[in-house]
Amino acid sequence: MAPKFNMSPLKNPMPTQDPMVRNGNFEEVALGYTAEMAIDEAKRCIGCKNRPCVAGCPVNIDIPGFIAKVAEGDFEGAYQVIAKDSSLPAVCGRVCPQESQCEGKCTRGIKAGCEAVSIGRLERFVADYHNANCTVKPVPAPSNGHKVAVIGSGPAGLTCAGDLAKLGYEVTVFEALHVAGGVLVYGIPEFRLPKSIVRQEVENLKSLGVKIETNMVIGRVLTIEELKSEYGFEAVFIGSGAGLPKFMNIPGESLKGVYSANEFLTRSNLMKAYLTGSHTPIQHGKCVAVVGGGNVAMDAARTAKRLGAEVHIIYRRGEEELPARKEEIEHAKEEGIIFDLLTNPTKILATPTDNPRDPSFGWVNGIECVRMELGEPDASGRRSPKVIEGSEFTIPVDCVIMSLGTSPNPLIKATTEGLVTLRRGEIAVDEVGKTSLEGVYCGGDAATGAATVIKAMGAGKVAAKAIDEYIQSK
Ligand SMILES: Cc1cc2nc3c(=O)[nH]c(=O)nc-3n(C[C@H](O)[C@H](O)[C@H](O)COP(=O)(O)OP(=O)(O)OC[C@H]3O[C@@H](n4cnc5c(N)ncnc54)[C@H](O)[C@@H]3O)c2cc1C
């Protein structure tokens, strides 16, 4: 008889494309477990009584429950367990920061030298199995006659829409872009999250009866007030994300060849600039500087590499302080991204132009930087970087991508009277997502500032429940 548990201290490794091959294509990096690998990995879960992994999951998936099904080889059963709490498992299995959530709490990972059960890889396996094998389409619930509008089709909006549709609400999602999916389609690159997966999730929602209206910028085409008073929506959920990029305010940021990471990634992902023959303009730089050290910076750097550039990540603190996920940093390094750490840009330089009236009119040809050293920890516990005097130097680059974080877009606030926002533009909400306006709810990055997919989904779920209670109690 096969042993019940697999006591191997290490995870089954994820098969991946060879780094020197994948850095020249946009196909998915991680190839996914086979059924044998999934069963073997699932047997590493010992089904401990206190289930710390469940508490580590922002939507409280019954993780030991689904893993037990995988260990039995009942993959569809495992999917049904996950589907009770998560509507986007194929997405979350790929992009969730499991190491700081469910896997960070796993009992198997506590001892030195031992790794947590690979919950994310198992979730991805189960979702991919379901998507490849299940032909049953979700069916719409009988209508309860109430209408809800959802603004934005990212994970927060899609989750809120799906949960409400399952309760019988007539839900319309209004999306500013021409494709639904939010950051999942315009930000996260194809090689980490194939867009066919997001399309399938959106199609599932449509099968539930959710209407999706694209090219609808709420605040411009229609206001929230108009959605309520003229179009009969009894409640509105705002899931408009945090897509407004930050810059450093150093000289040269408006030169040609300087992008925000959001613009660069949108051109590549949503507008398909990476495809041969695409008409979307994008700088195919020979040498690209990406400023910042988060996950978005890694995505921009790895995209620029695949477009053929030598790529430098410029980050003012050290390796330990890099905010990106360890796995993303490792992948970037394997693919040949150069990390210029303890380095801070001071000026972006341009080729001299023959337009005497506008010296900033030229193309980028370099980035001037200074070396940094880390001082004592500040109030937040992070060591603050200090400039090393006289350390100026220049990296010759022909493209600069600024990846310094984003904040909520101010349009909804500017066009919605009485909607209270916080200091950085986040829409103020209570614990169930209720805003300062009657019948208007909000969740995801629009309320928290840039966060994670699973947190946005969690907020969409909580708000859907609150919207249902609000409408039913009227
Ligand atoms: C490049 C990148 C990589 C990331 N990688 C990861 C990762 O690996 N793992 C992870 O967990 N998180 C990651 N994140 C963060 C994660 O994607 C976000 O936290 C999450 O998508 C937020 O979901 P949301 O639904 O709140 O907003 P979004 O996904 O931003 O969706 C908001 C939607 O609202 C639309 N919208 C905005 N304004 C309006 C308007 N006025 N009218 C109509 N529609 C509007 C937008 O076009 C957009 O489609 C990444 C983010 C970026 C940018």
The ligand as an ORCA input file, in Angstrom:
! r2SCAN-3c Opt
* xyz 0 1
  C       2.088     44.801    -12.909
  C       1.373     44.312    -11.676
  C       1.672     43.058    -11.186
  C       1.006     42.575    -10.059
  N       1.294     41.318     -9.620
  C       0.601     40.803     -8.588
  C       0.822     39.468     -8.153
  O       1.667     38.759     -8.683
  N       0.065     38.992     -7.119
  C      -0.892     39.756     -6.526
  O      -1.586     39.263     -5.636
  N      -1.099     41.041     -6.887
  C      -0.382     41.576     -7.910
  N      -0.608     42.877     -8.294
  C      -1.613     43.670     -7.570
  C      -3.015     43.237     -7.982
  O      -3.084     43.007     -9.360
  C      -4.027     44.283     -7.550
  O      -3.930     44.417     -6.137
  C      -5.455     43.865     -7.914
  O      -5.581     43.675     -9.300
  C      -6.460     44.908     -7.436
  O      -7.717     44.542     -7.895
  P      -8.884     45.622     -8.094
  O     -10.028     44.862     -8.607
  O      -9.020     46.409     -6.854
  O      -8.330     46.634     -9.196
  P      -7.764     46.478    -10.670
  O      -7.273     45.123    -10.960
  O      -6.819     47.614    -10.826
  O      -9.025     46.748    -11.590
  C      -9.654     47.995    -11.608
  C     -10.409     48.147    -12.907
  O     -11.224     49.303    -12.826
  C     -11.174     49.997    -14.056
  N     -11.511     51.393    -13.806
  C     -10.771     52.339    -13.196
  N     -11.437     53.506    -13.155
  C     -12.622     53.283    -13.761
  C     -13.723     54.115    -14.045
  N     -13.752     55.409    -13.689
  N     -14.788     53.579    -14.697
  C     -14.795     52.271    -15.081
  N     -13.750     51.451    -14.838
  C     -12.686     51.947    -14.171
  C      -9.749     49.793    -14.515
  O      -9.619     49.995    -15.926
  C      -9.501     48.341    -14.109
  O      -9.863     47.452    -15.135
  C       0.060     43.389     -9.403
  C      -0.205     44.685     -9.870
  C       0.443     45.149    -11.009
  C       0.143     46.535    -11.505
*
